[in-house]
Amino acid sequence: MLYDIFICHSGEDKEEIVRPLAERLRENHVEVWFDEFTLKPGDSLRRSIDLGLAKSRYGVVVLSQSFFRRGWPQWELDGLVQRQVQVNRSLIIPIWHGIDRNTIAAHSPSLADLVAVRTDKGLDHLVSEILRTVHPEGSTLLIARDRVMQFGYEPPVVTDDWWLDVVEHSASNDVEDTFQEAMGWGRWGFPLPPRDADAPRERGERLAWAALQMLWQREAHKRAITQITHPEKVHEFVRSQPGLLEIATEHPTYLMAYAPQLTIRGLGGPFEEFFEESLKTSVARRKREQRQTKRTSAIVSQKWSRAVCDELIALRHPTFGRFKPSTLACYFVQGELHGPDVKAYEVVDYLAWFLSDVSAWMPRRVHEFLLRGLIDWAMWPWAGIPSETGYDSDPPNGALLEQMYRSRNARTFKMTRDCKNDLVNRLAFSAKLLELPEGGEELGERFISCGATPAWFETKERRRAENKSSTRAHSSPATKV
């Protein structure tokens, strides 16, 4: 723990000046080492004071008649003076309480020479003068810290290395200010305020949001908040993280990408009304675009000619926007091409989750649609899992995919013992990763029953046929340029 201020004082001055001063400073977001705030029963007084002296940016010294009569506060002052010599900068803020320069000079000429604040001008003046030193006008880090505190989070003092992480987190990503910007922030990342190197207020605002984002991204990773998290847990997460509800409200399309399950009708919580309006807007816009496209081009892709809304809101549509199940399953798992990074697991892990009973919270029609889409998408096969994940590769890791590639079609494919063991082991890994109640054997049976392997061959054959058709079309004399 680091502190802005250590208050060195005599006990006789605590009631009249020190306690009110400490409370007012704390109200102004100053981290104060004050025995009544800091010490707990059983703490070593000497060690706690030593720590406070060593970890404080400034030392406020309340100089009074009682101060010079007591040895303990003078010992604390000696510690502050020693620190000031070591760091080679002014860190002692003298307060004169019922005492004059001549009295102070008689005890310490060096203290008498320091510019001091007098308590006879009132507590407001005292606090204001201390804040001028501790919170200098235009300090970017202090602006950032005060902004973070407005969201209910108590960050470390600005000298803590935590702020170095914040500064690093606030740096521009490689694609900021481009059409791919959404890709640059990582999962549960949102756009930061614009950079302005010459404006402390703007720089502080960006740092503040970088700090908040760093906090909720770490928490999202810790809690594993993904597309398959129960909506109630997602809403609780959004509410509990400082600043997240505000930024999600400002950039709701990012929220829709990170938590597409919330767009399902009835699961949107505080965003329900917005999602409903987004669907209406998307449907209307798609109708206009389709009319315009038909007027300007005779070539319209099947995907875009069929769709009646955007993918990000299609789970809310009665017919899923007329998208194919595989299209929305792909979007559900990995988001749009140049959108935010949303994928948290391998495709087979998502498939295992949909096969598990824990996915029962999802409305049945949506669940069946996305499960069908994951199967038809046919991107679930695994070639191997890195050893650092803890996956047991014995029996053979990737035997199922190898056997499928050896087989010409679904009729000639055989689920050998090695294939079955590979399947069970891989799904057991999914169960452990996602904390599913079923084991690898049970998930393996459900996997086989859902027809994922035959669908893989069907999709492979269809893609091969589409590629051949596309090649012929491009090589046709009518299409050559």
Secondary structure by P-SEA (a helix, b strand, c coil): ccccbbbbbccccccccaaaaaaaaaaaccccccccccccccccaaaaaaaaaacccbbbbbccccccccaaaaaaaaaaaaaaaaaccccbbbbbccccaaaaaaccccccccccccccccaaaaaaaaaaaacccccaaaaaaaaaaaacccccccccaaaaaaaaaacccccccccccccccccccccccccccccaaaaaaaaaaaaaaaaaaaaaaaacccccccaaaaaaaaaaccaaaaaaaacaaaaaaaccccccccccccaaaaaaaaaaaaaaaaaaaaaaaaacccccccccccccccccccccccccccccaaaaaaaaccccccccccccccaaaaaaaaaccccccccaaaaaaaaaaaaaaccccccccccccccccccccaaaaaaaaaccccccccccaaaaaaaaaaaaaaaaaacccccaaaaaaaaaaaaaaaaaaaaaaaaaaaaaaaaaaaacccccc
